[in-house]
Amino acid sequence: MVGEPAFLAGNSIGCVAIMQAAVDYPDFVLGVVAINCSLRLLHERKRGELPWYRRLGADFAQIILKNKAIGAFLFQQIAQPQTVRTILLQAYRRSEAVSRHNISCSGKK
C-alpha cells in the first residue's frame, strides 16, 4: 500500500488479482492496467458452474490438445496470416491497428 489511491498493474494471470482488488477495494484503486490478460481461471470457475453436458466440449478439447502432434497440427492450421488478422480484428477496436507488419505466424516480424 502506498497510503493513497493508486493505479494497479498486472500481467497475465496477475490481471485477475488486480481486477478483484479493484472490486473489493474501489476506494483504493484509481484504475487498472491489464497487460496480456489471462482470464483462464475465471473461465474455468464459470465452467464449474455449468451442467456436466455443457462442460464436455471444453474438457474434450483440452484432452486432445495435450497431444503435442495434434496441438502442433492445429496450430499450423490456425497460424495463417489471414486467420491471425481475423482474430486480431475481433480484439482491436481500431482496424488500422492490425497491419501486415504486426501479424507474424513464423515467430518473426
PDB file as gemmi writes it, atoms N, CA and C in Angstrom:
CRYST1    1.000    1.000    1.000  90.00  90.00  90.00 P 1                      
ATOM      1  N   MET A   1       0.837  -1.185   0.000  1.00  0.00           N  
ATOM      2  CA  MET A   1       0.000   0.000   0.000  1.00  0.00           C  
ATOM      3  C   MET A   1       0.881   1.247   0.000  1.00  0.00           C  
ATOM      4  N   VAL A   2       0.462   2.215  -0.747  1.00  0.00           N  
ATOM      5  CA  VAL A   2       1.217   3.464  -0.837  1.00  0.00           C  
ATOM      6  C   VAL A   2       0.593   4.570   0.012  1.00  0.00           C  
ATOM      7  N   GLY A   3      -0.480   4.245   0.715  1.00  0.00           N  
ATOM      8  CA  GLY A   3      -1.092   5.224   1.607  1.00  0.00           C  
ATOM      9  C   GLY A   3      -2.123   6.124   0.958  1.00  0.00           C  
ATOM     10  N   GLU A   4      -2.352   5.934  -0.322  1.00  0.00           N  
ATOM     11  CA  GLU A   4      -3.360   6.712  -1.034  1.00  0.00           C  
ATOM     12  C   GLU A   4      -3.825   5.894  -2.238  1.00  0.00           C  
ATOM     13  N   PRO A   5      -4.951   6.252  -2.848  1.00  0.00           N  
ATOM     14  CA  PRO A   5      -5.425   5.507  -4.019  1.00  0.00           C  
ATOM     15  C   PRO A   5      -4.353   5.473  -5.109  1.00  0.00           C  
ATOM     16  N   ALA A   6      -4.304   4.343  -5.820  1.00  0.00           N  
ATOM     17  CA  ALA A   6      -3.263   4.151  -6.834  1.00  0.00           C  
ATOM     18  C   ALA A   6      -3.813   3.357  -8.010  1.00  0.00           C  
ATOM     19  N   PHE A   7      -3.056   3.382  -9.090  1.00  0.00           N  
ATOM     20  CA  PHE A   7      -3.342   2.531 -10.239  1.00  0.00           C  
ATOM     21  C   PHE A   7      -2.699   1.176  -9.974  1.00  0.00           C  
ATOM     22  N   LEU A   8      -3.387   0.117 -10.351  1.00  0.00           N  
ATOM     23  CA  LEU A   8      -2.847  -1.234 -10.205  1.00  0.00           C  
ATOM     24  C   LEU A   8      -2.494  -1.768 -11.590  1.00  0.00           C  
ATOM     25  N   ALA A   9      -1.353  -2.434 -11.691  1.00  0.00           N  
ATOM     26  CA  ALA A   9      -0.928  -3.024 -12.957  1.00  0.00           C  
ATOM     27  C   ALA A   9      -0.727  -4.513 -12.752  1.00  0.00           C  
ATOM     28  N   GLY A  10      -1.160  -5.293 -13.731  1.00  0.00           N  
ATOM     29  CA  GLY A  10      -0.982  -6.732 -13.660  1.00  0.00           C  
ATOM     30  C   GLY A  10      -0.663  -7.299 -15.027  1.00  0.00           C  
ATOM     31  N   ASN A  11       0.035  -8.413 -15.026  1.00  0.00           N  
ATOM     32  CA  ASN A  11       0.394  -9.100 -16.265  1.00  0.00           C  
ATOM     33  C   ASN A  11      -0.141 -10.528 -16.201  1.00  0.00           C  
ATOM     34  N   SER A  12      -0.727 -10.987 -17.290  1.00  0.00           N  
ATOM     35  CA  SER A  12      -1.231 -12.355 -17.423  1.00  0.00           C  
ATOM     36  C   SER A  12      -2.248 -12.651 -16.323  1.00  0.00           C  
ATOM     37  N   ILE A  13      -2.013 -13.685 -15.548  1.00  0.00           N  
ATOM     38  CA  ILE A  13      -2.973 -14.069 -14.515  1.00  0.00           C  
ATOM     39  C   ILE A  13      -3.029 -13.022 -13.395  1.00  0.00           C  
ATOM     40  N   GLY A  14      -1.988 -12.184 -13.277  1.00  0.00           N  
ATOM     41  CA  GLY A  14      -1.998 -11.093 -12.302  1.00  0.00           C  
ATOM     42  C   GLY A  14      -3.124 -10.103 -12.551  1.00  0.00           C  
ATOM     43  N   CYS A  15      -3.619 -10.066 -13.783  1.00  0.00           N  
ATOM     44  CA  CYS A  15      -4.746  -9.186 -14.104  1.00  0.00           C  
ATOM     45  C   CYS A  15      -5.983  -9.571 -13.317  1.00  0.00           C  
ATOM     46  N   VAL A  16      -6.161 -10.858 -13.092  1.00  0.00           N  
ATOM     47  CA  VAL A  16      -7.314 -11.304 -12.311  1.00  0.00           C  
ATOM     48  C   VAL A  16      -7.202 -10.766 -10.890  1.00  0.00           C  
ATOM     49  N   ALA A  17      -5.998 -10.800 -10.330  1.00  0.00           N  
ATOM     50  CA  ALA A  17      -5.784 -10.321  -8.957  1.00  0.00           C  
ATOM     51  C   ALA A  17      -6.064  -8.822  -8.850  1.00  0.00           C  
ATOM     52  N   ILE A  18      -5.574  -8.037  -9.805  1.00  0.00           N  
ATOM     53  CA  ILE A  18      -5.802  -6.587  -9.696  1.00  0.00           C  
ATOM     54  C   ILE A  18      -7.259  -6.228  -9.949  1.00  0.00           C  
ATOM     55  N   MET A  19      -7.929  -6.970 -10.828  1.00  0.00           N  
ATOM     56  CA  MET A  19      -9.354  -6.695 -11.055  1.00  0.00           C  
ATOM     57  C   MET A  19     -10.163  -7.029  -9.808  1.00  0.00           C  
ATOM     58  N   GLN A  20      -9.803  -8.126  -9.119  1.00  0.00           N  
ATOM     59  CA  GLN A  20     -10.507  -8.480  -7.895  1.00  0.00           C  
ATOM     60  C   GLN A  20     -10.238  -7.437  -6.815  1.00  0.00           C  
ATOM     61  N   ALA A  21      -8.985  -6.966  -6.734  1.00  0.00           N  
ATOM     62  CA  ALA A  21      -8.656  -5.920  -5.755  1.00  0.00           C  
ATOM     63  C   ALA A  21      -9.471  -4.660  -6.036  1.00  0.00           C  
ATOM     64  N   ALA A  22      -9.640  -4.320  -7.311  1.00  0.00           N  
ATOM     65  CA  ALA A  22     -10.430  -3.132  -7.671  1.00  0.00           C  
ATOM     66  C   ALA A  22     -11.891  -3.288  -7.268  1.00  0.00           C  
ATOM     67  N   VAL A  23     -12.407  -4.510  -7.380  1.00  0.00           N  
ATOM     68  CA  VAL A  23     -13.791  -4.771  -6.979  1.00  0.00           C  
ATOM     69  C   VAL A  23     -13.922  -4.724  -5.461  1.00  0.00           C  
ATOM     70  N   ASP A  24     -12.962  -5.360  -4.765  1.00  0.00           N  
ATOM     71  CA  ASP A  24     -13.027  -5.436  -3.304  1.00  0.00           C  
ATOM     72  C   ASP A  24     -12.707  -4.116  -2.607  1.00  0.00           C  
ATOM     73  N   TYR A  25     -11.822  -3.314  -3.184  1.00  0.00           N  
ATOM     74  CA  TYR A  25     -11.361  -2.072  -2.550  1.00  0.00           C  
ATOM     75  C   TYR A  25     -11.437  -0.896  -3.520  1.00  0.00           C  
ATOM     76  N   PRO A  26     -12.608  -0.549  -4.003  1.00  0.00           N  
ATOM     77  CA  PRO A  26     -12.719   0.506  -5.021  1.00  0.00           C  
ATOM     78  C   PRO A  26     -12.214   1.866  -4.546  1.00  0.00           C  
ATOM     79  N   ASP A  27     -12.259   2.139  -3.259  1.00  0.00           N  
ATOM     80  CA  ASP A  27     -11.789   3.438  -2.758  1.00  0.00           C  
ATOM     81  C   ASP A  27     -10.271   3.570  -2.841  1.00  0.00           C  
ATOM     82  N   PHE A  28      -9.548   2.451  -2.976  1.00  0.00           N  
ATOM     83  CA  PHE A  28      -8.090   2.483  -3.029  1.00  0.00           C  
ATOM     84  C   PHE A  28      -7.549   2.392  -4.452  1.00  0.00           C  
ATOM     85  N   VAL A  29      -8.429   2.220  -5.431  1.00  0.00           N  
ATOM     86  CA  VAL A  29      -7.969   1.970  -6.797  1.00  0.00           C  
ATOM     87  C   VAL A  29      -8.448   3.080  -7.733  1.00  0.00           C  
ATOM     88  N   LEU A  30      -7.480   3.746  -8.368  1.00  0.00           N  
ATOM     89  CA  LEU A  30      -7.802   4.778  -9.360  1.00  0.00           C  
ATOM     90  C   LEU A  30      -8.117   4.153 -10.715  1.00  0.00           C  
ATOM     91  N   GLY A  31      -7.515   3.008 -10.993  1.00  0.00           N  
ATOM     92  CA  GLY A  31      -7.715   2.327 -12.263  1.00  0.00           C  
ATOM     93  C   GLY A  31      -6.818   1.104 -12.339  1.00  0.00           C  
ATOM     94  N   VAL A  32      -7.023   0.322 -13.372  1.00  0.00           N  
ATOM     95  CA  VAL A  32      -6.200  -0.870 -13.561  1.00  0.00           C  
ATOM     96  C   VAL A  32      -5.555  -0.844 -14.945  1.00  0.00           C  
ATOM     97  N   VAL A  33      -4.368  -1.432 -15.006  1.00  0.00           N  
ATOM     98  CA  VAL A  33      -3.647  -1.614 -16.262  1.00  0.00           C  
ATOM     99  C   VAL A  33      -3.473  -3.115 -16.414  1.00  0.00           C  
ATOM    100  N   ALA A  34      -4.168  -3.692 -17.386  1.00  0.00           N  
ATOM    101  CA  ALA A  34      -4.130  -5.134 -17.609  1.00  0.00           C  
ATOM    102  C   ALA A  34      -3.281  -5.417 -18.849  1.00  0.00           C  
ATOM    103  N   ILE A  35      -2.169  -6.097 -18.660  1.00  0.00           N  
ATOM    104  CA  ILE A  35      -1.239  -6.408 -19.746  1.00  0.00           C  
ATOM    105  C   ILE A  35      -1.301  -7.907 -20.008  1.00  0.00           C  
ATOM    106  N   ASN A  36      -1.570  -8.283 -21.252  1.00  0.00           N  
ATOM    107  CA  ASN A  36      -1.603  -9.691 -21.631  1.00  0.00           C  
ATOM    108  C   ASN A  36      -2.523 -10.475 -20.695  1.00  0.00           C  
ATOM    109  N   CYS A  37      -3.716  -9.985 -20.543  1.00  0.00           N  
ATOM    110  CA  CYS A  37      -4.662 -10.508 -19.560  1.00  0.00           C  
ATOM    111  C   CYS A  37      -5.060 -11.953 -19.836  1.00  0.00           C  
ATOM    112  N   SER A  38      -4.915 -12.794 -18.832  1.00  0.00           N  
ATOM    113  CA  SER A  38      -5.336 -14.191 -18.927  1.00  0.00           C  
ATOM    114  C   SER A  38      -6.518 -14.402 -17.995  1.00  0.00           C  
ATOM    115  N   LEU A  39      -7.652 -14.726 -18.582  1.00  0.00           N  
ATOM    116  CA  LEU A  39      -8.856 -14.936 -17.775  1.00  0.00           C  
ATOM    117  C   LEU A  39      -9.204 -16.423 -17.671  1.00  0.00           C  
ATOM    118  N   ARG A  40      -8.218 -17.274 -17.915  1.00  0.00           N  
ATOM    119  CA  ARG A  40      -8.477 -18.713 -17.912  1.00  0.00           C  
ATOM    120  C   ARG A  40      -9.077 -19.191 -16.597  1.00  0.00           C  
ATOM    121  N   LEU A  41      -8.555 -18.711 -15.461  1.00  0.00           N  
ATOM    122  CA  LEU A  41      -9.097 -19.162 -14.181  1.00  0.00           C  
ATOM    123  C   LEU A  41     -10.546 -18.751 -14.013  1.00  0.00           C  
ATOM    124  N   LEU A  42     -10.895 -17.549 -14.457  1.00  0.00           N  
ATOM    125  CA  LEU A  42     -12.293 -17.136 -14.377  1.00  0.00           C  
ATOM    126  C   LEU A  42     -13.156 -18.022 -15.270  1.00  0.00           C  
ATOM    127  N   HIS A  43     -12.640 -18.344 -16.447  1.00  0.00           N  
ATOM    128  CA  HIS A  43     -13.369 -19.210 -17.366  1.00  0.00           C  
ATOM    129  C   HIS A  43     -13.567 -20.594 -16.744  1.00  0.00           C  
ATOM    130  N   GLU A  44     -12.517 -21.141 -16.138  1.00  0.00           N  
ATOM    131  CA  GLU A  44     -12.637 -22.468 -15.529  1.00  0.00           C  
ATOM    132  C   GLU A  44     -13.595 -22.456 -14.342  1.00  0.00           C  
ATOM    133  N   ARG A  45     -13.582 -21.393 -13.570  1.00  0.00           N  
ATOM    134  CA  ARG A  45     -14.514 -21.289 -12.434  1.00  0.00           C  
ATOM    135  C   ARG A  45     -15.947 -21.243 -12.953  1.00  0.00           C  
ATOM    136  N   LYS A  46     -16.172 -20.481 -14.011  1.00  0.00           N  
ATOM    137  CA  LYS A  46     -17.506 -20.380 -14.602  1.00  0.00           C  
ATOM    138  C   LYS A  46     -17.934 -21.735 -15.167  1.00  0.00           C  
ATOM    139  N   ARG A  47     -16.990 -22.428 -15.821  1.00  0.00           N  
ATOM    140  CA  ARG A  47     -17.308 -23.754 -16.360  1.00  0.00           C  
ATOM    141  C   ARG A  47     -17.741 -24.710 -15.263  1.00  0.00           C  
ATOM    142  N   GLY A  48     -17.162 -24.556 -14.072  1.00  0.00           N  
ATOM    143  CA  GLY A  48     -17.529 -25.425 -12.957  1.00  0.00           C  
ATOM    144  C   GLY A  48     -18.980 -25.286 -12.541  1.00  0.00           C  
ATOM    145  N   GLU A  49     -19.592 -24.167 -12.887  1.00  0.00           N  
ATOM    146  CA  GLU A  49     -20.989 -23.920 -12.539  1.00  0.00           C  
ATOM    147  C   GLU A  49     -21.959 -24.439 -13.598  1.00  0.00           C  
ATOM    148  N   LEU A  50     -21.424 -24.846 -14.755  1.00  0.00           N  
ATOM    149  CA  LEU A  50     -22.277 -25.320 -15.841  1.00  0.00           C  
ATOM    150  C   LEU A  50     -22.689 -26.773 -15.615  1.00  0.00           C  
ATOM    151  N   PRO A  51     -23.802 -27.195 -16.177  1.00  0.00           N  
ATOM    152  CA  PRO A  51     -24.180 -28.611 -16.108  1.00  0.00           C  
ATOM    153  C   PRO A  51     -23.117 -29.458 -16.821  1.00  0.00           C  
ATOM    154  N   TRP A  52     -22.963 -30.703 -16.417  1.00  0.00           N  
ATOM    155  CA  TRP A  52     -21.902 -31.571 -16.941  1.00  0.00           C  
ATOM    156  C   TRP A  52     -21.926 -31.662 -18.461  1.00  0.00           C  
ATOM    157  N   TYR A  53     -23.092 -31.702 -19.064  1.00  0.00           N  
ATOM    158  CA  TYR A  53     -23.181 -31.871 -20.515  1.00  0.00           C  
ATOM    159  C   TYR A  53     -22.691 -30.645 -21.280  1.00  0.00           C  
ATOM    160  N   ARG A  54     -22.667 -29.470 -20.638  1.00  0.00           N  
ATOM    161  CA  ARG A  54     -22.148 -28.266 -21.293  1.00  0.00           C  
ATOM    162  C   ARG A  54     -20.644 -28.134 -21.117  1.00  0.00           C  
ATOM    163  N   ARG A  55     -20.052 -28.915 -20.201  1.00  0.00           N  
ATOM    164  CA  ARG A  55     -18.609 -28.869 -19.976  1.00  0.00           C  
ATOM    165  C   ARG A  55     -17.857 -29.851 -20.853  1.00  0.00           C  
ATOM    166  N   LEU A  56     -18.542 -30.800 -21.444  1.00  0.00           N  
ATOM    167  CA  LEU A  56     -17.877 -31.870 -22.191  1.00  0.00           C  
ATOM    168  C   LEU A  56     -16.993 -31.365 -23.328  1.00  0.00           C  
ATOM    169  N   GLY A  57     -17.464 -30.403 -24.077  1.00  0.00           N  
ATOM    170  CA  GLY A  57     -16.702 -29.918 -25.228  1.00  0.00           C  
ATOM    171  C   GLY A  57     -15.342 -29.363 -24.842  1.00  0.00           C  
ATOM    172  N   ALA A  58     -15.310 -28.504 -23.832  1.00  0.00           N  
ATOM    173  CA  ALA A  58     -14.044 -27.903 -23.406  1.00  0.00           C  
ATOM    174  C   ALA A  58     -13.124 -28.953 -22.793  1.00  0.00           C  
ATOM    175  N   ASP A  59     -13.679 -29.858 -22.001  1.00  0.00           N  
ATOM    176  CA  ASP A  59     -12.860 -30.922 -21.405  1.00  0.00           C  
ATOM    177  C   ASP A  59     -12.242 -31.793 -22.491  1.00  0.00           C  
ATOM    178  N   PHE A  60     -13.033 -32.155 -23.486  1.00  0.00           N  
ATOM    179  CA  PHE A  60     -12.553 -32.982 -24.592  1.00  0.00           C  
ATOM    180  C   PHE A  60     -11.458 -32.248 -25.369  1.00  0.00           C  
ATOM    181  N   ALA A  61     -11.662 -30.963 -25.638  1.00  0.00           N  
ATOM    182  CA  ALA A  61     -10.666 -30.171 -26.373  1.00  0.00           C  
ATOM    183  C   ALA A  61      -9.350 -30.105 -25.607  1.00  0.00           C  
ATOM    184  N   GLN A  62      -9.403 -29.947 -24.294  1.00  0.00           N  
ATOM    185  CA  GLN A  62      -8.176 -29.890 -23.505  1.00  0.00           C  
ATOM    186  C   GLN A  62      -7.432 -31.225 -23.549  1.00  0.00           C  
ATOM    187  N   ILE A  63      -8.154 -32.314 -23.505  1.00  0.00           N  
ATOM    188  CA  ILE A  63      -7.516 -33.632 -23.584  1.00  0.00           C  
ATOM    189  C   ILE A  63      -6.839 -33.816 -24.937  1.00  0.00           C  
ATOM    190  N   ILE A  64      -7.540 -33.477 -26.003  1.00  0.00           N  
ATOM    191  CA  ILE A  64      -6.993 -33.614 -27.359  1.00  0.00           C  
ATOM    192  C   ILE A  64      -5.768 -32.732 -27.548  1.00  0.00           C  
ATOM    193  N   LEU A  65      -5.836 -31.487 -27.096  1.00  0.00           N  
ATOM    194  CA  LEU A  65      -4.754 -30.543 -27.316  1.00  0.00           C  
ATOM    195  C   LEU A  65      -3.504 -30.848 -26.494  1.00  0.00           C  
ATOM    196  N   LYS A  66      -3.615 -31.713 -25.495  1.00  0.00           N  
ATOM    197  CA  LYS A  66      -2.429 -32.128 -24.743  1.00  0.00           C  
ATOM    198  C   LYS A  66      -1.517 -33.011 -25.585  1.00  0.00           C  
ATOM    199  N   ASN A  67      -2.060 -33.607 -26.633  1.00  0.00           N  
ATOM    200  CA  ASN A  67      -1.251 -34.397 -27.560  1.00  0.00           C  
ATOM    201  C   ASN A  67      -0.448 -33.422 -28.415  1.00  0.00           C  
ATOM    202  N   LYS A  68       0.900 -33.482 -28.318  1.00  0.00           N  
ATOM    203  CA  LYS A  68       1.749 -32.497 -28.995  1.00  0.00           C  
ATOM    204  C   LYS A  68       1.579 -32.523 -30.509  1.00  0.00           C  
ATOM    205  N   ALA A  69       1.434 -33.680 -31.097  1.00  0.00           N  
ATOM    206  CA  ALA A  69       1.295 -33.763 -32.554  1.00  0.00           C  
ATOM    207  C   ALA A  69      -0.012 -33.101 -33.007  1.00  0.00           C  
ATOM    208  N   ILE A  70      -1.094 -33.380 -32.291  1.00  0.00           N  
ATOM    209  CA  ILE A  70      -2.387 -32.783 -32.646  1.00  0.00           C  
ATOM    210  C   ILE A  70      -2.347 -31.276 -32.415  1.00  0.00           C  
ATOM    211  N   GLY A  71      -1.788 -30.857 -31.280  1.00  0.00           N  
ATOM    212  CA  GLY A  71      -1.687 -29.434 -30.986  1.00  0.00           C  
ATOM    213  C   GLY A  71      -0.859 -28.702 -32.031  1.00  0.00           C  
ATOM    214  N   ALA A  72       0.268 -29.288 -32.444  1.00  0.00           N  
ATOM    215  CA  ALA A  72       1.118 -28.653 -33.466  1.00  0.00           C  
ATOM    216  C   ALA A  72       0.380 -28.565 -34.796  1.00  0.00           C  
ATOM    217  N   PHE A  73      -0.323 -29.619 -35.153  1.00  0.00           N  
ATOM    218  CA  PHE A  73      -1.083 -29.612 -36.408  1.00  0.00           C  
ATOM    219  C   PHE A  73      -2.149 -28.513 -36.397  1.00  0.00           C  
ATOM    220  N   LEU A  74      -2.915 -28.438 -35.319  1.00  0.00           N  
ATOM    221  CA  LEU A  74      -3.965 -27.424 -35.228  1.00  0.00           C  
ATOM    222  C   LEU A  74      -3.370 -26.017 -35.215  1.00  0.00           C  
ATOM    223  N   PHE A  75      -2.230 -25.849 -34.524  1.00  0.00           N  
ATOM    224  CA  PHE A  75      -1.578 -24.544 -34.520  1.00  0.00           C  
ATOM    225  C   PHE A  75      -1.190 -24.134 -35.937  1.00  0.00           C  
ATOM    226  N   GLN A  76      -0.633 -25.075 -36.712  1.00  0.00           N  
ATOM    227  CA  GLN A  76      -0.244 -24.756 -38.083  1.00  0.00           C  
ATOM    228  C   GLN A  76      -1.452 -24.362 -38.936  1.00  0.00           C  
ATOM    229  N   GLN A  77      -2.604 -24.951 -38.649  1.00  0.00           N  
ATOM    230  CA  GLN A  77      -3.808 -24.597 -39.386  1.00  0.00           C  
ATOM    231  C   GLN A  77      -4.287 -23.187 -39.037  1.00  0.00           C  
ATOM    232  N   ILE A  78      -4.104 -22.813 -37.780  1.00  0.00           N  
ATOM    233  CA  ILE A  78      -4.562 -21.507 -37.320  1.00  0.00           C  
ATOM    234  C   ILE A  78      -3.530 -20.419 -37.606  1.00  0.00           C  
ATOM    235  N   ALA A  79      -2.260 -20.762 -37.567  1.00  0.00           N  
ATOM    236  CA  ALA A  79      -1.176 -19.779 -37.719  1.00  0.00           C  
ATOM    237  C   ALA A  79      -0.998 -19.376 -39.178  1.00  0.00           C  
ATOM    238  N   GLN A  80      -2.041 -18.860 -39.748  1.00  0.00           N  
ATOM    239  CA  GLN A  80      -2.026 -18.344 -41.119  1.00  0.00           C  
ATOM    240  C   GLN A  80      -2.322 -16.849 -41.041  1.00  0.00           C  
ATOM    241  N   PRO A  81      -1.635 -16.042 -41.840  1.00  0.00           N  
ATOM    242  CA  PRO A  81      -1.825 -14.587 -41.732  1.00  0.00           C  
ATOM    243  C   PRO A  81      -3.287 -14.142 -41.753  1.00  0.00           C  
ATOM    244  N   GLN A  82      -4.102 -14.689 -42.628  1.00  0.00           N  
ATOM    245  CA  GLN A  82      -5.495 -14.242 -42.702  1.00  0.00           C  
ATOM    246  C   GLN A  82      -6.272 -14.631 -41.445  1.00  0.00           C  
ATOM    247  N   THR A  83      -5.989 -15.814 -40.890  1.00  0.00           N  
ATOM    248  CA  THR A  83      -6.661 -16.245 -39.665  1.00  0.00           C  
ATOM    249  C   THR A  83      -6.258 -15.350 -38.505  1.00  0.00           C  
ATOM    250  N   VAL A  84      -4.956 -15.077 -38.382  1.00  0.00           N  
ATOM    251  CA  VAL A  84      -4.466 -14.207 -37.313  1.00  0.00           C  
ATOM    252  C   VAL A  84      -5.077 -12.813 -37.459  1.00  0.00           C  
ATOM    253  N   ARG A  85      -5.142 -12.318 -38.673  1.00  0.00           N  
ATOM    254  CA  ARG A  85      -5.740 -10.997 -38.917  1.00  0.00           C  
ATOM    255  C   ARG A  85      -7.203 -10.971 -38.473  1.00  0.00           C  
ATOM    256  N   THR A  86      -7.949 -12.004 -38.810  1.00  0.00           N  
ATOM    257  CA  THR A  86      -9.364 -12.079 -38.420  1.00  0.00           C  
ATOM    258  C   THR A  86      -9.511 -12.060 -36.908  1.00  0.00           C  
ATOM    259  N   ILE A  87      -8.657 -12.798 -36.212  1.00  0.00           N  
ATOM    260  CA  ILE A  87      -8.709 -12.840 -34.742  1.00  0.00           C  
ATOM    261  C   ILE A  87      -8.348 -11.475 -34.160  1.00  0.00           C  
ATOM    262  N   LEU A  88      -7.286 -10.854 -34.691  1.00  0.00           N  
ATOM    263  CA  LEU A  88      -6.872  -9.548 -34.183  1.00  0.00           C  
ATOM    264  C   LEU A  88      -7.939  -8.484 -34.426  1.00  0.00           C  
ATOM    265  N   LEU A  89      -8.622  -8.567 -35.553  1.00  0.00           N  
ATOM    266  CA  LEU A  89      -9.674  -7.585 -35.834  1.00  0.00           C  
ATOM    267  C   LEU A  89     -10.822  -7.686 -34.830  1.00  0.00           C  
ATOM    268  N   GLN A  90     -11.001  -8.857 -34.236  1.00  0.00           N  
ATOM    269  CA  GLN A  90     -12.022  -9.004 -33.201  1.00  0.00           C  
ATOM    270  C   GLN A  90     -11.556  -8.393 -31.885  1.00  0.00           C  
ATOM    271  N   ALA A  91     -10.226  -8.364 -31.669  1.00  0.00           N  
ATOM    272  CA  ALA A  91      -9.683  -7.887 -30.400  1.00  0.00           C  
ATOM    273  C   ALA A  91      -9.431  -6.385 -30.380  1.00  0.00           C  
ATOM    274  N   TYR A  92      -9.077  -5.809 -31.531  1.00  0.00           N  
ATOM    275  CA  TYR A  92      -8.734  -4.393 -31.587  1.00  0.00           C  
ATOM    276  C   TYR A  92      -9.927  -3.567 -32.029  1.00  0.00           C  
ATOM    277  N   ARG A  93     -10.141  -2.482 -31.344  1.00  0.00           N  
ATOM    278  CA  ARG A  93     -11.247  -1.587 -31.683  1.00  0.00           C  
ATOM    279  C   ARG A  93     -10.979  -0.868 -33.009  1.00  0.00           C  
ATOM    280  N   ARG A  94      -9.723  -0.487 -33.225  1.00  0.00           N  
ATOM    281  CA  ARG A  94      -9.350   0.231 -34.441  1.00  0.00           C  
ATOM    282  C   ARG A  94      -8.737  -0.747 -35.438  1.00  0.00           C  
ATOM    283  N   SER A  95      -9.385  -0.953 -36.565  1.00  0.00           N  
ATOM    284  CA  SER A  95      -8.892  -1.919 -37.552  1.00  0.00           C  
ATOM    285  C   SER A  95      -7.544  -1.505 -38.126  1.00  0.00           C  
ATOM    286  N   GLU A  96      -7.237  -0.212 -38.140  1.00  0.00           N  
ATOM    287  CA  GLU A  96      -5.942   0.215 -38.669  1.00  0.00           C  
ATOM    288  C   GLU A  96      -4.778  -0.214 -37.769  1.00  0.00           C  
ATOM    289  N   ALA A  97      -5.082  -0.640 -36.538  1.00  0.00           N  
ATOM    290  CA  ALA A  97      -4.034  -1.140 -35.639  1.00  0.00           C  
ATOM    291  C   ALA A  97      -3.548  -2.519 -36.078  1.00  0.00           C  
ATOM    292  N   VAL A  98      -4.308  -3.177 -36.935  1.00  0.00           N  
ATOM    293  CA  VAL A  98      -3.937  -4.503 -37.428  1.00  0.00           C  
ATOM    294  C   VAL A  98      -3.393  -4.346 -38.840  1.00  0.00           C  
ATOM    295  N   SER A  99      -2.106  -4.599 -38.973  1.00  0.00           N  
ATOM    296  CA  SER A  99      -1.486  -4.477 -40.291  1.00  0.00           C  
ATOM    297  C   SER A  99      -0.604  -5.692 -40.553  1.00  0.00           C  
ATOM    298  N   ARG A 100      -0.139  -5.815 -41.758  1.00  0.00           N  
ATOM    299  CA  ARG A 100       0.726  -6.953 -42.092  1.00  0.00           C  
ATOM    300  C   ARG A 100       2.024  -6.901 -41.304  1.00  0.00           C  
ATOM    301  N   HIS A 101       2.391  -5.732 -40.789  1.00  0.00           N  
ATOM    302  CA  HIS A 101       3.634  -5.584 -40.033  1.00  0.00           C  
ATOM    303  C   HIS A 101       3.531  -6.158 -38.623  1.00  0.00           C  
ATOM    304  N   ASN A 102       2.332  -6.244 -38.063  1.00  0.00           N  
ATOM    305  CA  ASN A 102       2.216  -6.792 -36.713  1.00  0.00           C  
ATOM    306  C   ASN A 102       1.568  -8.167 -36.700  1.00  0.00           C  
ATOM    307  N   ILE A 103       1.487  -8.804 -37.864  1.00  0.00           N  
ATOM    308  CA  ILE A 103       0.986 -10.172 -37.943  1.00  0.00           C  
ATOM    309  C   ILE A 103       2.167 -11.056 -38.319  1.00  0.00           C  
ATOM    310  N   SER A 104       2.516 -11.949 -37.420  1.00  0.00           N  
ATOM    311  CA  SER A 104       3.622 -12.854 -37.680  1.00  0.00           C  
ATOM    312  C   SER A 104       3.205 -14.266 -37.309  1.00  0.00           C  
ATOM    313  N   CYS A 105       3.315 -15.187 -38.237  1.00  0.00           N  
ATOM    314  CA  CYS A 105       2.942 -16.566 -37.971  1.00  0.00           C  
ATOM    315  C   CYS A 105       4.163 -17.467 -37.859  1.00  0.00           C  
ATOM    316  N   SER A 106       5.318 -16.934 -38.111  1.00  0.00           N  
ATOM    317  CA  SER A 106       6.530 -17.751 -38.079  1.00  0.00           C  
ATOM    318  C   SER A 106       7.377 -17.463 -36.850  1.00  0.00           C  
ATOM    319  N   GLY A 107       6.929 -16.539 -36.007  1.00  0.00           N  
ATOM    320  CA  GLY A 107       7.730 -16.145 -34.858  1.00  0.00           C  
ATOM    321  C   GLY A 107       8.647 -14.975 -35.194  1.00  0.00           C  
ATOM    322  N   LYS A 108       8.632 -14.516 -36.440  1.00  0.00           N  
ATOM    323  CA  LYS A 108       9.455 -13.386 -36.866  1.00  0.00           C  
ATOM    324  C   LYS A 108       8.543 -12.254 -37.295  1.00  0.00           C  
ATOM    325  N   LYS A 109       8.968 -11.033 -37.077  1.00  0.00           N  
ATOM    326  CA  LYS A 109       8.208  -9.859 -37.534  1.00  0.00           C  
ATOM    327  C   LYS A 109       8.820  -9.332 -38.787  1.00  0.00           C  
TER     328      LYS A 109                                                      
END                                                                             
